[in-house]
Amino acid sequence: MNILILGSGGREHALAWAVKQNPKCDRLIVAPGNAGIAAHAECADLDILDGDAVVQFAVDNAVDFIIVGPEAPLAAGVADRCRAAGLSVFGPSAEAARLEASKAFTKEICDAAKAPTAAYARFTDATAARAYVTAQGAPIVVKADGLAAGKGVIVAMTLPEALAAVDDMFSGEFGDAGAEVVIEDFMEGEEASFFVLVDGETVLPIGTAQDHKRVGDGDTGPNTGGMGAYSPAPVLTPDIAERALAQIIRPTMAAMARRGTPYQGVLYAGLMIKDGAPRLVEYNARFGDPECQVLMLRLGAQALDLMQACAEGRLDEMRVSWADDHAITVVMAAAGYPGAYEKGTKIRGLDDLPENSRNITFHAGTREKDGMILANGGRVLNVTARGATLQEARDRAYAMVDSIDWPEGFCRRDIGWRAL
């Protein structure tokens, strides 16, 4: 098979690595890719938000299967355009991807599905939003309605923080994503990520993970796109996972089907768990980043078979085979992230790191110049390892981190602390 993956981050590097393990894969192209992905696949200069350009590229290169990595091309309807052209594609339609692209839409669907989630109100006016926040008090959660690269959610522990978040969103801090704001009750508990594949009818669980959103050790500092993750998530016991499927995910999928917009792709449910009861925090219409990295390391070659069955409506035939192990990924980021940071700093020592089914460094924001790997983003590397226990996986990952020579980079030193 000739396979095309759209995207350029750590998630796409992990997808490329897993796909490459499958003997079905003859040719792998990633657009636009990054310096690490180039070691596993051909990288192509392609505008992944332009559905027509993606279709033409796929036709010209005899692509058999397309995997859409990030949320932006999904929201732009790239998967729809590919399906309309008769191409096999993994990723939901733009209408179905509204489960991520619009927080307000997700709340409407949860209401229709009677799925347990936080009480909320939605606003298009800053004055009304400020009045609501003042009346409700803190802690409270302020969310930009649209896509904001994983950063449009402020968990405000004080009233001044909440009011500042409202002002930031309506003043354009998150661009068009903040034109409408959803304000939610603060939910207590432990948060975890539940990943399922959906082919329009069948819902197939494929794994659990927990990530670390805040930039600093001990979950301190501002929210980020994610500073690390591990899988499985101990808090998501089989009983709680089944409750989440029965009370949240399957009713949501049924509500989407009733609307005439059945969901087809990976669905990532962020859950808040307290006293054994899950409630929905948010949905994402793609693999999480960095959760994808730990899932792919544990799934390996079967990931391609599962995604292909999902795209072809054959999930009822599939079973997921899990090794009885653990995986962890540590994000190395550029100093200053999630604020201003410098690009172009040199990263040394990567060639000396192990790269196999138990240890691998996925590139998130890198480029190659004159044989050197340079930092080219905020989150730059995902140092990932497996082990028989989470502690073993953690020790492997941090040993690799300590072998990387990048003075301008940093990471959290406590990834996995909740489980350990």
Beta strands, then each sheet from edge to edge (+ up, - down):
strand 1: 2-7
strand 2: 27-32
strand 3: 42-43
strand 4: 65-68
strand 5: 89-90
strand 6: 120-123
strand 7: 140-144
strand 8: 153-156
strand 9: 181-185
strand 10: 190-199
strand 11: 203-211
strand 12: 214-216
strand 13: 220-223
strand 14: 228-231
strand 15: 264-274
strand 16: 277-284
strand 17: 326-334
strand 18: 346-347
strand 19: 359-363
strand 20: 366-369
strand 21: 372-375
strand 22: 379-387
strand 23: 409-410
sheet 1: 3+ 2+ 1+ 4+ 5+
sheet 2: 6+ 9- 7+ 8-
sheet 3: 16+ 15- 10+ 11- 14+ 17- 22+ 19-
sheet 4: 16+ 15- 10+ 11- 14+ 17- 23+
sheet 5: 12+ 13-
sheet 6: 18+ 21- 20+
end
